Structures are given as structure tokens and as C-alpha cells.
Amino acid sequence: MAVAGLVGAEIGITAADVARGVCRLFAQQGLVAIPEVTLPNGRRTDLTAIDAKGNITIVEIKVSRADLHGDGKWPDYCDWCDRFYWALAVGLDPAILETDDYRPGTSGLIVADRYGAAVVREAASCNLAPARRKAELLRIGRVAMRRSMLAVDPELAGPWSEGI
């Protein structure tokens, strides 16, 4: 629950809390998500999700105004997903995302805490090209499988890099 006048980081909501809430929402919607995926352009997503049809959603998490204002890299994500969402901590005023700088006509908005999340504005669909979608689905799948293997045997870390 938000405390009047305080937002996100000020009331102890972390990016991990927001990620947890968004993942709970996505699980209800039939999406699977993985945190911290490095894109081919070198940018790293906060969350990358895939639905049953292979559509890719990227989520950029923000827990404070300073964090939001300091982020100029997010447009680099849009070429690698079908949908892009901002996920804001409960209490952070979403009005800032209504300016043209944040592309409200195409980017979606989710508000979350550690217990759940709600879609405030749906993201427009960008429809990745089939070749890029295939390449991204394979790459994301391999990253997720590699992480699962490392959870079983951390000694495997030496031979691979995250960008497999």
C-alpha cells in the first residue's frame, strides 16, 4: 500500500519487488519472463517475457523519478520486442510517462509492488519481423536454459558467456 506523499524507493519498494509483481501478473496472463537479458545491441532488459504465440514483451522497471529521468536508453529496446512496457512502483506518478519523450502511444504502463501488478495502459503491438523473432526466441531460450544449467552446476560458468 502506498504511503501518501512517498513513492517507490522512498517506501522501500525495490526494482526486485516490482519485477516480482510483474511476473505474477504475467503468470496470470500466460507469459513467462526472465530478468536481465542482454540484447544483441548491448542493452540489458529488466524483464523479457514471451507468450504462448512467441510474442516478446520487454519491461523497463522504474522505482523513482530520478531513475526514470536518467534513463535515455529505453528506445533501444523497441527494435527487439513486440510490446514495450514501463513498470512503475506503486506511488510513482505515472503522469510523467504521458509526455512525447516516453511514447505513450506505443509504450504500455504497468503499476506494481511485490504482491502484484496491474496494466494501466496496454502497449501497442510492433510485430517483429519473422526472422528477428525466430533469432530472438532462440537466443532468449538459450539464455534461460544456460541459467538453469548453471543453477544445477555453477562450475559450468567458465566455458560460456551470457550472450550465447
PyMOL commands that set and color helices and strands:
alter all, ss='L'
color gray80, all
select helices_A, chain A and resi 8-11+15-29+65-69+74-80+94-98+100-102+130-152+154-157
alter helices_A, ss='H'
color red, helices_A
select strands_A, chain A and resi 32-38+44-50+56-62+83-89+108-113+116-121
alter strands_A, ss='S'
color yellow, strands_A
deselect
rebuild
show_as cartoon
